[in-house]
């Protein structure tokens, strides 16, 4: 993120993963329509699926995809490999690389 200074334009490319109604889509549509932000990519919506009349669907500076757009044969294989590698690491007494709840390791005594 770059904050505006001395007449320069602000640039922000937030990248985050959310579920559910995190972004106010009406406010986002307005920001896109009025040029407050240049563009947005969305794969999670306030309502799933989005209503056919949802303004974001008609904006040229909004890229919209279903939440499953990450899926490909390669990505599915990659996930399986990572799971097996983490199970192996755990069995060897090493912490998993992709652990989302590290507090469980403290209960295990590692």
PyMOL CGO cylinders between C-alpha atoms (Angstrom):
from pymol import cmd
from pymol.cgo import CYLINDER

trace = [
    CYLINDER, 0.00, 0.00, 0.00, 1.21, 3.47, -0.82, 0.3, 1, 1, 1, 1, 1, 1,
    CYLINDER, 1.21, 3.47, -0.82, -0.43, 6.41, 0.90, 0.3, 1, 1, 1, 1, 1, 1,
    CYLINDER, -0.43, 6.41, 0.90, -1.08, 9.62, -1.04, 0.3, 1, 1, 1, 1, 1, 1,
    CYLINDER, -1.08, 9.62, -1.04, 1.56, 12.29, -0.58, 0.3, 1, 1, 1, 1, 1, 1,
    CYLINDER, 1.56, 12.29, -0.58, 1.89, 15.65, -2.32, 0.3, 1, 1, 1, 1, 1, 1,
    CYLINDER, 1.89, 15.65, -2.32, -0.79, 15.03, -4.90, 0.3, 1, 1, 1, 1, 1, 1,
    CYLINDER, -0.79, 15.03, -4.90, 0.22, 11.47, -5.72, 0.3, 1, 1, 1, 1, 1, 1,
    CYLINDER, 0.22, 11.47, -5.72, -2.36, 8.78, -6.16, 0.3, 1, 1, 1, 1, 1, 1,
    CYLINDER, -2.36, 8.78, -6.16, -2.80, 6.08, -3.48, 0.3, 1, 1, 1, 1, 1, 1,
    CYLINDER, -2.80, 6.08, -3.48, -2.27, 2.47, -4.51, 0.3, 1, 1, 1, 1, 1, 1,
    CYLINDER, -2.27, 2.47, -4.51, -3.49, -0.50, -2.56, 0.3, 1, 1, 1, 1, 1, 1,
    CYLINDER, -3.49, -0.50, -2.56, -3.60, -4.14, -3.53, 0.3, 1, 1, 1, 1, 1, 1,
    CYLINDER, -3.60, -4.14, -3.53, -5.09, -5.94, -0.53, 0.3, 1, 1, 1, 1, 1, 1,
    CYLINDER, -5.09, -5.94, -0.53, -5.13, -9.69, -0.87, 0.3, 1, 1, 1, 1, 1, 1,
    CYLINDER, -5.13, -9.69, -0.87, -6.99, -11.63, 1.73, 0.3, 1, 1, 1, 1, 1, 1,
    CYLINDER, -6.99, -11.63, 1.73, -9.12, -14.72, 1.98, 0.3, 1, 1, 1, 1, 1, 1,
    CYLINDER, -9.12, -14.72, 1.98, -12.55, -14.33, 3.49, 0.3, 1, 1, 1, 1, 1, 1,
    CYLINDER, -12.55, -14.33, 3.49, -15.73, -16.31, 3.86, 0.3, 1, 1, 1, 1, 1, 1,
    CYLINDER, -15.73, -16.31, 3.86, -19.17, -14.79, 3.95, 0.3, 1, 1, 1, 1, 1, 1,
    CYLINDER, -19.17, -14.79, 3.95, -20.28, -11.17, 4.13, 0.3, 1, 1, 1, 1, 1, 1,
    CYLINDER, -20.28, -11.17, 4.13, -17.00, -9.36, 4.83, 0.3, 1, 1, 1, 1, 1, 1,
    CYLINDER, -17.00, -9.36, 4.83, -17.13, -6.75, 2.08, 0.3, 1, 1, 1, 1, 1, 1,
    CYLINDER, -17.13, -6.75, 2.08, -20.09, -4.42, 1.64, 0.3, 1, 1, 1, 1, 1, 1,
    CYLINDER, -20.09, -4.42, 1.64, -20.75, -5.15, -2.03, 0.3, 1, 1, 1, 1, 1, 1,
    CYLINDER, -20.75, -5.15, -2.03, -22.92, -2.06, -2.50, 0.3, 1, 1, 1, 1, 1, 1,
    CYLINDER, -22.92, -2.06, -2.50, -20.09, 0.15, -1.22, 0.3, 1, 1, 1, 1, 1, 1,
    CYLINDER, -20.09, 0.15, -1.22, -17.58, -1.76, -3.35, 0.3, 1, 1, 1, 1, 1, 1,
    CYLINDER, -17.58, -1.76, -3.35, -19.76, -1.32, -6.45, 0.3, 1, 1, 1, 1, 1, 1,
    CYLINDER, -19.76, -1.32, -6.45, -20.02, 2.41, -5.76, 0.3, 1, 1, 1, 1, 1, 1,
    CYLINDER, -20.02, 2.41, -5.76, -16.25, 2.71, -5.27, 0.3, 1, 1, 1, 1, 1, 1,
    CYLINDER, -16.25, 2.71, -5.27, -15.66, 0.91, -8.57, 0.3, 1, 1, 1, 1, 1, 1,
    CYLINDER, -15.66, 0.91, -8.57, -18.32, 2.88, -10.43, 0.3, 1, 1, 1, 1, 1, 1,
    CYLINDER, -18.32, 2.88, -10.43, -17.09, 6.26, -9.14, 0.3, 1, 1, 1, 1, 1, 1,
    CYLINDER, -17.09, 6.26, -9.14, -13.41, 5.44, -9.63, 0.3, 1, 1, 1, 1, 1, 1,
    CYLINDER, -13.41, 5.44, -9.63, -12.36, 5.45, -5.98, 0.3, 1, 1, 1, 1, 1, 1,
    CYLINDER, -12.36, 5.45, -5.98, -10.61, 2.17, -6.74, 0.3, 1, 1, 1, 1, 1, 1,
    CYLINDER, -10.61, 2.17, -6.74, -9.52, 0.92, -10.15, 0.3, 1, 1, 1, 1, 1, 1,
    CYLINDER, -9.52, 0.92, -10.15, -10.67, -2.67, -9.91, 0.3, 1, 1, 1, 1, 1, 1,
    CYLINDER, -10.67, -2.67, -9.91, -11.59, -5.61, -7.73, 0.3, 1, 1, 1, 1, 1, 1,
    CYLINDER, -11.59, -5.61, -7.73, -11.49, -9.39, -7.94, 0.3, 1, 1, 1, 1, 1, 1,
    CYLINDER, -11.49, -9.39, -7.94, -14.18, -11.23, -5.99, 0.3, 1, 1, 1, 1, 1, 1,
    CYLINDER, -14.18, -11.23, -5.99, -14.88, -14.92, -5.43, 0.3, 1, 1, 1, 1, 1, 1,
    CYLINDER, -14.88, -14.92, -5.43, -16.91, -14.73, -2.19, 0.3, 1, 1, 1, 1, 1, 1,
    CYLINDER, -16.91, -14.73, -2.19, -20.14, -12.76, -2.03, 0.3, 1, 1, 1, 1, 1, 1,
    CYLINDER, -20.14, -12.76, -2.03, -22.49, -11.42, 0.65, 0.3, 1, 1, 1, 1, 1, 1,
    CYLINDER, -22.49, -11.42, 0.65, -25.14, -13.77, -0.73, 0.3, 1, 1, 1, 1, 1, 1,
    CYLINDER, -25.14, -13.77, -0.73, -24.16, -17.05, -2.40, 0.3, 1, 1, 1, 1, 1, 1,
    CYLINDER, -24.16, -17.05, -2.40, -24.80, -17.16, -5.25, 0.3, 1, 1, 1, 1, 1, 1,
    CYLINDER, -24.80, -17.16, -5.25, -25.02, -13.44, -6.02, 0.3, 1, 1, 1, 1, 1, 1,
    CYLINDER, -25.02, -13.44, -6.02, -28.40, -12.16, -7.17, 0.3, 1, 1, 1, 1, 1, 1,
    CYLINDER, -28.40, -12.16, -7.17, -28.70, -11.82, -10.98, 0.3, 1, 1, 1, 1, 1, 1,
    CYLINDER, -28.70, -11.82, -10.98, -29.22, -8.05, -10.58, 0.3, 1, 1, 1, 1, 1, 1,
    CYLINDER, -29.22, -8.05, -10.58, -26.12, -7.59, -8.40, 0.3, 1, 1, 1, 1, 1, 1,
    CYLINDER, -26.12, -7.59, -8.40, -24.39, -4.42, -9.66, 0.3, 1, 1, 1, 1, 1, 1,
    CYLINDER, -24.39, -4.42, -9.66, -20.92, -5.95, -9.42, 0.3, 1, 1, 1, 1, 1, 1,
    CYLINDER, -20.92, -5.95, -9.42, -21.89, -8.42, -12.15, 0.3, 1, 1, 1, 1, 1, 1,
    CYLINDER, -21.89, -8.42, -12.15, -22.21, -5.59, -14.68, 0.3, 1, 1, 1, 1, 1, 1,
    CYLINDER, -22.21, -5.59, -14.68, -19.12, -3.54, -13.82, 0.3, 1, 1, 1, 1, 1, 1,
    CYLINDER, -19.12, -3.54, -13.82, -16.25, -3.77, -16.33, 0.3, 1, 1, 1, 1, 1, 1,
    CYLINDER, -16.25, -3.77, -16.33, -13.63, -3.21, -13.60, 0.3, 1, 1, 1, 1, 1, 1,
    CYLINDER, -13.63, -3.21, -13.60, -14.82, -6.13, -11.44, 0.3, 1, 1, 1, 1, 1, 1,
    CYLINDER, -14.82, -6.13, -11.44, -13.52, -9.64, -12.06, 0.3, 1, 1, 1, 1, 1, 1,
    CYLINDER, -13.52, -9.64, -12.06, -15.90, -12.17, -10.54, 0.3, 1, 1, 1, 1, 1, 1,
    CYLINDER, -15.90, -12.17, -10.54, -15.48, -15.91, -10.25, 0.3, 1, 1, 1, 1, 1, 1,
    CYLINDER, -15.48, -15.91, -10.25, -17.03, -18.75, -8.28, 0.3, 1, 1, 1, 1, 1, 1,
    CYLINDER, -17.03, -18.75, -8.28, -15.34, -19.58, -5.00, 0.3, 1, 1, 1, 1, 1, 1,
    CYLINDER, -15.34, -19.58, -5.00, -14.07, -22.84, -6.49, 0.3, 1, 1, 1, 1, 1, 1,
    CYLINDER, -14.07, -22.84, -6.49, -12.09, -21.07, -9.22, 0.3, 1, 1, 1, 1, 1, 1,
    CYLINDER, -12.09, -21.07, -9.22, -8.82, -22.13, -7.54, 0.3, 1, 1, 1, 1, 1, 1,
    CYLINDER, -8.82, -22.13, -7.54, -9.52, -25.74, -8.46, 0.3, 1, 1, 1, 1, 1, 1,
    CYLINDER, -9.52, -25.74, -8.46, -7.55, -27.50, -11.14, 0.3, 1, 1, 1, 1, 1, 1,
    CYLINDER, -7.55, -27.50, -11.14, -6.10, -30.99, -11.45, 0.3, 1, 1, 1, 1, 1, 1,
    CYLINDER, -6.10, -30.99, -11.45, -2.69, -29.57, -10.54, 0.3, 1, 1, 1, 1, 1, 1,
    CYLINDER, -2.69, -29.57, -10.54, -3.89, -27.65, -7.48, 0.3, 1, 1, 1, 1, 1, 1,
    CYLINDER, -3.89, -27.65, -7.48, -5.84, -30.68, -6.21, 0.3, 1, 1, 1, 1, 1, 1,
    CYLINDER, -5.84, -30.68, -6.21, -2.71, -32.83, -6.57, 0.3, 1, 1, 1, 1, 1, 1,
    CYLINDER, -2.71, -32.83, -6.57, -0.58, -30.18, -4.85, 0.3, 1, 1, 1, 1, 1, 1,
    CYLINDER, -0.58, -30.18, -4.85, -2.94, -30.10, -1.85, 0.3, 1, 1, 1, 1, 1, 1,
    CYLINDER, -2.94, -30.10, -1.85, -2.76, -33.89, -1.50, 0.3, 1, 1, 1, 1, 1, 1,
    CYLINDER, -2.76, -33.89, -1.50, 1.04, -33.82, -1.63, 0.3, 1, 1, 1, 1, 1, 1,
    CYLINDER, 1.04, -33.82, -1.63, 1.17, -31.11, 1.07, 0.3, 1, 1, 1, 1, 1, 1,
    CYLINDER, 1.17, -31.11, 1.07, -1.21, -33.08, 3.29, 0.3, 1, 1, 1, 1, 1, 1,
    CYLINDER, -1.21, -33.08, 3.29, 0.87, -36.27, 3.01, 0.3, 1, 1, 1, 1, 1, 1,
    CYLINDER, 0.87, -36.27, 3.01, 4.11, -34.33, 3.63, 0.3, 1, 1, 1, 1, 1, 1,
    CYLINDER, 4.11, -34.33, 3.63, 2.64, -32.74, 6.76, 0.3, 1, 1, 1, 1, 1, 1,
    CYLINDER, 2.64, -32.74, 6.76, 1.41, -36.11, 8.06, 0.3, 1, 1, 1, 1, 1, 1,
    CYLINDER, 1.41, -36.11, 8.06, 4.91, -37.51, 7.52, 0.3, 1, 1, 1, 1, 1, 1,
    CYLINDER, 4.91, -37.51, 7.52, 6.48, -34.53, 9.34, 0.3, 1, 1, 1, 1, 1, 1,
    CYLINDER, 6.48, -34.53, 9.34, 4.06, -34.96, 12.24, 0.3, 1, 1, 1, 1, 1, 1,
    CYLINDER, 4.06, -34.96, 12.24, 4.84, -38.69, 12.51, 0.3, 1, 1, 1, 1, 1, 1,
    CYLINDER, 4.84, -38.69, 12.51, 8.56, -37.82, 12.58, 0.3, 1, 1, 1, 1, 1, 1,
    CYLINDER, 8.56, -37.82, 12.58, 7.98, -35.45, 15.51, 0.3, 1, 1, 1, 1, 1, 1,
    CYLINDER, 7.98, -35.45, 15.51, 8.38, -32.33, 13.38, 0.3, 1, 1, 1, 1, 1, 1,
    CYLINDER, 8.38, -32.33, 13.38, 5.79, -29.56, 13.23, 0.3, 1, 1, 1, 1, 1, 1,
    CYLINDER, 5.79, -29.56, 13.23, 3.63, -29.57, 10.12, 0.3, 1, 1, 1, 1, 1, 1,
    CYLINDER, 3.63, -29.57, 10.12, 4.48, -26.80, 7.66, 0.3, 1, 1, 1, 1, 1, 1,
    CYLINDER, 4.48, -26.80, 7.66, 0.86, -25.81, 7.05, 0.3, 1, 1, 1, 1, 1, 1,
    CYLINDER, 0.86, -25.81, 7.05, -0.49, -25.92, 10.62, 0.3, 1, 1, 1, 1, 1, 1,
    CYLINDER, -0.49, -25.92, 10.62, -3.38, -23.54, 11.26, 0.3, 1, 1, 1, 1, 1, 1,
    CYLINDER, -3.38, -23.54, 11.26, -3.84, -24.30, 14.97, 0.3, 1, 1, 1, 1, 1, 1,
    CYLINDER, -3.84, -24.30, 14.97, -0.34, -24.44, 16.54, 0.3, 1, 1, 1, 1, 1, 1,
    CYLINDER, -0.34, -24.44, 16.54, -1.77, -24.64, 20.06, 0.3, 1, 1, 1, 1, 1, 1,
    CYLINDER, -1.77, -24.64, 20.06, -2.41, -28.36, 19.50, 0.3, 1, 1, 1, 1, 1, 1,
    CYLINDER, -2.41, -28.36, 19.50, 1.35, -28.97, 19.45, 0.3, 1, 1, 1, 1, 1, 1,
    CYLINDER, 1.35, -28.97, 19.45, 1.64, -27.68, 23.01, 0.3, 1, 1, 1, 1, 1, 1,
    CYLINDER, 1.64, -27.68, 23.01, -0.88, -30.28, 24.18, 0.3, 1, 1, 1, 1, 1, 1,
    CYLINDER, -0.88, -30.28, 24.18, 1.19, -32.93, 22.42, 0.3, 1, 1, 1, 1, 1, 1,
    CYLINDER, 1.19, -32.93, 22.42, 4.31, -31.75, 24.22, 0.3, 1, 1, 1, 1, 1, 1,
    CYLINDER, 4.31, -31.75, 24.22, 6.31, -30.69, 21.15, 0.3, 1, 1, 1, 1, 1, 1,
]
cmd.load_cgo(trace, "trace")
